[in-house]
Amino acid sequence: MSGDGKTVTRNQIILVGSAIIRLCISIVLTAWLGRILIPEHYGFYTLINIIFMLSYELLNLGTDNIATREIILNPESERQIIETLMGGRFIMGVGIAAFILILAFLQDDSATRFILTAVSVIVCFLYINAQYVPFILRQKQAGPAILSLSTHLFTLVASFPLFFLKTNGLFFAAIIIFREAFNLFGIQLLTIRLLRFRPQMRISLRQFRLFIDKSFAFVASTFIYNLFFFNGIFLLWLMDKKTALGCYSAAFRPILPLLSMPWLVIVPLVPVLTRAAKIDKVIFHKLIHDLLCLATGVGAIAAVCGITLSPDIMFLLYGEKYSHGVLSAIPTFRNFSLALAMGFIIPVLVAGLLAGREENRLILTCCTGLVINLSFNLLLIPRGGVMYMAMLIVLTQVVLCAGITFASGTIRAVLFKNIKPLLFTFPAILIYFFSQAMPASHMVRTGLGIFFSTAGIFWVMNTRTARLHRRDLSSISVDI
């Protein structure tokens, strides 16, 4: 198995392209369901999505990245590590499924109970997703990317019959269950084709514990980081604020697919960064610095577009339902846009810590951010302060960035090297001034915003820094 910088770049293009297409499908689905479902049912649909996402994160907790690093350092351990991951995740999945099942039986509505019970069954099989690691190692992620696109397209197509049959709105969430089952079956087939054998999970708590011990800091920090985004959804549902959950979901759903995009780009870089940190610290620092420049530029563009175009985006997606009156999701969407901008920078910092074997520095800053987030959420939700929940995510991300920066000598050396990352905000500043002169039409403003943001990102990714960054990637080979 081998991969080089060009292969990594090609996989980044595949992953980003796949994510963009999924985003388009998600936007269509978000607009469609947001218009036809009442806020309570739309909120429940989002909740089921979040349950699966959080379950994946609970089972993964960054161990995919740790597994990639450990296999690079010891290639003969690949099968053992993957099968140990599968066994450990199966045990954890059963525990998560039991918790979901308890929630199901506490519900009064039979449809809600049925859907949550079905979710608990699928969660037991999420351990199969550990087989994604070989695709990362071999830089062959086109197959899983196409599979993911197919499942998202299925979600969109399957929603139309349910609408025309006038099905109970809660059962739209059942589409997600079928999507996840199809995805697990598909990744199993792709893995067998790639490895020429079928990995079998190893139920070995001792080996799984040894593996987790190596990654505890990163595992715990990844879990806490995801709670920043997802705890608000669960708190609104548990406190029976179902209408507020629908409003919050209206702002969160368009942003949700974008939150994973930075990680999709950074994950393939972990082997290269690990190799660079091992053989040449100068190149390693340069790679991290260049990534910060590019992430700052793209993140700033995302924030400016989200903030300036939020009324237009909400109106085009949902009409007046979530763009006017008490259900307006515009302020929440603006705050989520800021959170998205920070979400481009944090994966770079985390990847730098991971490649430099400094992930122990993450726990304290993540815990501090989570305490702030949970405390204020518990205080604001009963008082109706839903729009401030997304602002709290931004605050906790700032705490996390500051903590990582001041706790890591590597990140400090890179970040305070010069002000070059700030110069990459220039396209975002131009887009802001352009937005002030745009016509009043929602469609025209959004179209121009997409055009200018695309042009801005294209400029960022084709600067001299970006070209030199790709050259540096190509100069580092990763032999596994």
C-alpha positions, 0 to 999 in steps of 0.5 A: 500500500502506498500513497503520496501527496498527489494521491492525498490531493486527489482524495481531497478533491473526491471527498470535497466534491462528494460533500458538495453534492451531498450538500446540494441534496441536503439543501433540497431535502431541508427545504422540502421537509421544512416546508411540508412538516410542522415544526414538531415533526421537522425537529424530530426528523433532525433529532433522529439524524443527530442521534445517528451522527452522535452515535457514530461519533461516540463509537469513533471518538477519533479512533479512526485517526489514531488507528491510521497513525498506529498502522502507519507506525506498525503496518503489520498490525492493520488487521488486528487494530481494525478487528479490535476496533470493530469488537470494541465499537460493537460493545459500545453500540449495544450500550448506546442502543440500550439507552435509546431503547429506554428513551423509546419506552418512555414516549407516549406516542406509539410512532415515536416509540417505534422509530426510536426502537428501530434506531436502537437496532441499527445502532448495534451494527454501526461497528461495521463503519470501523472498516472505513480505516483501510480506505483512509490508509490506501487513499481510496475513498471514491467508493465510500464517497459514491456510496454516501451520495447514493444513500443521501439521494435515496433519502430525498427520493423516498420522501416523496411517496411518504408525502403523497400518501399523507403519512404521519410526519414522524415516519419521515424519520424512518427514511434515515433508518433505511439509509443507515442500514443500506450504508452499512451493508455497502461499506461491508461489500466495499471492504471485502472487495478492497481487502480480499477478506472479511474483517471479523470483530474481536471481542477483546476488552483488554486489547481494545483498552490498550488501544483506547489508552493510546488515544484517550486524550483525543477520544475524550476531546473529540466526544466533548467537541461534538457535544458542543454542537449536539447537546442543544438538540437533545436538551430542547427535545428532553425539555419538551420544547418541540416548537423551539426544536423545529425553529432551531433545526431550521437554522441548524440543518443547512449548516450541518452538512458543512460542519463535516467538510473541514474534517473530510479534507483534513483526515486524509492529511493525517498520514502525511502530517504524521510522516512530516512531524517524524522526519522534518519539523520545518516542513511539518510547521510549514504544512500546518501554517499553510493549512491555517492560512487556507482554513482562515480564508475559507472560514471567513468567506463562509461566515460573511456569506452566512451572516449577510445572506441569512434572511435570503437563505431562510426565505428561499428554503422555508418561505415565511415559515422560519424567516418571519415572526416568532419562528424566525431562525435568522439570528440562530443561522447567523450564529451558526455561520460564525460557528462554521467559520471556527469549524474550519480552523479547529480541525487544522489545530487538532490535526497538528496536535495529533500528528505531533503527538500532543493530543493530551493538551486538548482535554482541559480546554474541551472540558472548559468549553463544555462546562460553559456551553452546558451551563448557559444552555440549561440556563437559557432554554427554559427562558426561551433563549434558543437563538443564543444557543448557537452563539454559545457554540461560537464562544466554546470554540473560541475557548477551545482555539485559545486553549490549544494555541497556548497549550501547544508549543507547535501551534504557538510557533506556527500561529504567531509566526506572522499575520499571514493567515489574516491576509487571507480574509481579504476575499471575505471583506470584499464579499461583505461590501459587495453584499451591501450593494446587491439588489433586494431580490432573495434569489438574486442576492443568494445567487450572487453570494454563491458566485462571489463565495465560490470565486473567493474560495477559488482564489484562496485555493490557488494562491501561491501559498496553496500551490506551494502547500500542494508541492510540499505534500507531493514531496512527502511520501507515505509508505504503509 
